Amino acid sequence: MNTFSIEEFATECKAAMAKAGASSDDRQQAAKACLQQTLAQNDLQHIIDSLDAAIPADADIGEMMVHTSPELTMLYARVPARFQSGIHNHTVFACIGQLVGAEVNTIYEQTDKGIQIDRTQTVSAGEVISLPEDAIHYIENPNNETGYALHIYGGDFNAVMDERSLWDFDDLQETAFNFQGLLKESIKGMKQNRNQAGLDALLTAIPSAASLMNS
Ligand SMILES: [Fe+2]
């Protein structure tokens, strides 16, 4: 059965969240269940086709949001082969529905002395994981092919941008979030790990990242 449509999913998900109540945890569980059901009931390639049709052919990182409303953001994530992101938060809950490949999440916890790694959690094609609103993580594509996922967030991503943070890979200090900073930290993390394949794939996906490579 292939009935996925972005707007129908958004409507269903928001209704399930509203029914779940005001608690972020309850809304997170409702959204996760909605995404799990959608992945189980649809051909995953059909979902990718629908997401591809909703963005410009040469979409940049800011054009991958396929739905934004006060309650929900849907982000089409095409993660380059071997890519590793910077450490960041979202300030709203997140659900990751993997469509092709896998995403390894390294999740941090806050301690008196700053952040430290708590655990890793991998989501593979057909699976959904969720992260609470205070989660701090970085992601990695462990494979040599592009990973495809539908990420959903429990709020308007554009509205919370100023509240989000990045953490520096060198000293784990918190700084304000922006996409340029996220890319810089991504590059730093991949350089530290001597992950040339990830750096090459990032440059292919986002050619403008070349200007950040030596900074
Ligand atoms: Fe994230």
Residues whose N, C-alpha, C, O or C-beta is under 5 A from the ligand:
A	BS01	LIG	none
